[in-house]
Amino acid sequence: MSALGVSDLSVAYGAAAVLHGVSLEVRAGEIVTVIGANGAGKTTLLKTVAGVLRPASGRITVAGQPIGGRPSWEVARRGVALVPEGRGIFGDQTVRDNLLLGALARQHGATAGDLERALGHFPALRERLDRPAGGLSGGQQQMLAVARGLMARPRFLLLDEPSLGLAPILVREIFAVIARLRDDGVSILLVEQMAAQALALADRAYVLERGRVTLAGPAAEIRVNPGVVRAYLGSGRR
């Protein structure tokens, strides 16, 4: 079974260590969420897996093959796509061009079928294909960012705070799409501040505190853990 594996991963910015011996796994066909406070190292984790940052030590693998320290374009060709925090779209380019950029790392480029599959998940983008992406609403921009990631035909999709800055109704829509992607066979590593929603959606979860994994297990169990409830869900929320 294909899996994305992280083993004993440590990452530093210069002399400042950010991740300390982090290990986790994303198995085929599941959503794994990483929750934790701001500054815990969640975004650093995703960027390192995606090849944007180099690890100080440790191992990252896809289906048993090492990808740690490889350039981001090579990691993308191994089937790992990052949807970054803040969306990272190109506002002066059209929606269509933003989508096509998502396939650049692939050896054979995008096809009409890729575009149709992406738009099938986000039909609101279809009528805006030839408009500048900067004119989209915040929710539409987030949809575009996820759709662009799908253009890489990833086996593993890394999502960094997809709910950031969105109204509740749009958060529900984005999370519904994430669930459908799992059903379509895309394995997902989700970093999300909205811990209750992320844990309700995920199959398994990891809690990251000060760069270390302090708790791991089925998301349903993490969701009712007393320490997690106090720290991330509020005392009255289960």
N, C-alpha and C positions, 0 to 999 in steps of 0.2 A: 504493500500500500504506500503510495507516494506521501511524503511528509516533508514539511519544513521544520528543520531542527536547529535550535540554538543551544549550545553547550558551553557552560562556564565562560560566558562572554563578559569581557571587561573593556570599557571604552573611556577615554580621557580626552579632555580639551587641554592640550599642553600638560601642565602639571596637575590640573584639576581632574580627579577621577569622577566619572559620572555613573557608570555601571560597574558592578562588582560581582563577577561570577554568576551572571544571569543565565538560567537554563529554562527553555520552554519548547513546546512542540505544537505544531498545527497539523492535524491529520487531514487526509483527504475528506472533503465533504462536510467540514465542520466550521463553525464560527468560534474563534477563541478571542476573548476580550482581556485587555490589560487595563486595570484601573489603578488609580493612585493620585496623590495630590500633585499640584503644579510643582515642577522641579524634581519629580521623582525619577525622571529619566526615560519617560515613555516615548517621547518623540525621538530622542537619541537612539533608542532601541530600534525603532522602525527605520530611521535613516541608515543605521549600520547594516541592518538586514538587506536594505535596498542597494547598498553599495555607495551611498552618498558620503558616509563616514567610514574610516578604517578602524577596525578593532585593535585594541592594544594586545589582546590575547583572547583565546577561545576559538570556537568552531561554529560555523554556520553551514548547513547543508540543505540541499533539495534532493529528495529521493536518494539520500546517502552520498551525493556528490558535493564536494566543498565549494562554496561560493564566497566565503568570508574574505574580505579584502579585495575582491574582484571589482573592476569598474562597474558603474551603475548600468551601462548599456549591456554589459555581459550578463549581469544579474537579471536584467529584463528579458534577455534571450533565454534564460533558464526558466522563465515562467513566473517571475515575481514582479509585481507592479505596485508602485507607491502612489497613493492619492494623498498629497501633503496637507498639513494644516494650513488654513488660509487659502486653499484651492489652487493658487498658482496658475490661473488661466492667463492667456494673453488677450487683454481687453481690446486691443486695436485690430486683432484678427477675427475672422468670422467664426461662428460656432463650428462650421464645417472644418475649417482649417485647424482649429483647436483639436477636434476629434482626430483628424488625420495625423497630427503630431504624435498622438498616442501610439501610433503604429510604427514610428520611425526606427525603433530599436529592432524591429522584426526584420528578418532577412529578405522577405518577399513583399513587404509593404501591406497596405490595407486593401481590402476588397469591398465590393458593394454589400456583400453579406455581413461583413464586420460592422459596417455602418448601420445596417438594418437591425442587427441584433442589439447594438447599443441604443438606438432610438426606440426599439421595442420596450426597453426598460424605462425610458424617459421620453414619452411621446410629446411632452411639452416643448422639447427641443426641435422637433421636426419642422415646425412652421417657422422656426427662427434660424435655420441652418445658415442662411446667407446674411445674417445680421451680425454686427460686431458683438463679440462676447461681453464687452464692457457694459453694454446696455441691458444685460439680463438682470433680473432680480437676484438677491442673495441666494435664495433657494434654487433658482435655475442655474446659477453659477456652480453651486455645489453639485447639482445633477450633472452638469457638464464635466466637472472634475472627475466624478466617478465614471461617467461614460467614456471619457478619454482614457482612463485606466483600463477599461474593458477592451479598448481597441488593441491593446497589446496581447490579447488572448491569454490572460494570465491563468496559471494554475493556482497562484496564491496572490490575493489582493490585500495590500496593507492600507488600512484606512486610519488616518490621523484626524481625530475630532471632526467627523462628518456633520455633527449637529451644531457646530460652532456658529453662533450668531443667527440661528434660524428660529422662526416662530414655531410654537408647539405643533401646529398642524403639518408644517413642512418636515419637522423632525420625525413625526410618525410616518410620513411618506417615504423619507429617506430610509428609515429602518425597515419598512416593508420591502423596499427594493433590495436591501442587503439580505433579507431573509430569502427572497426569490433567487438571488444570485447563488446562495448556498444550495438551494434546491436544483439549480441548473449545473451544479458541480464545481463552482468556484469556492475554494477554501479561503477563509478570511481571517486575518489578524486585525482586530479592532481596538484602537486606543480611543477612549471616550470618557469625558468628564461626567456625562449623565449616567452615572453608575447604575442606577436602578433599571433604566431602559436597556443598557448594554447587557447587564446580567440576565434580564428577562429574555433577551434575544439569543444569547450565546449558549454554546454547548458546554464549554469549559472556560475557566477564568484563572487569571493570575493577579495577585496584588503586588504592586511594586512600590516600595518605600525606600527613599534615599538610595536608589540605585540597586536595591536588592529585592529579590522575590521573597516575600514573607509568608505567602499563603497561595496555595494552588489546589484546584480540584474542580469537580462539576460545578457549573455556574449556579445551579439550583441550591447547592450546599453553601457556596460562598455567599449567596444572596441573603441567607438567614444566619450567617455567622455573626455572633454578637459584636465582635470588634469591627467588622465591616459595616454593620448597621449603624453603630455609633459614629464611625469615622466618615462614612461616605453616603449613607442613605437616610440619616436622621433617625432619632430614637424611636419614632412612631411608625417607621416604614419597613415593611418586610416584603 
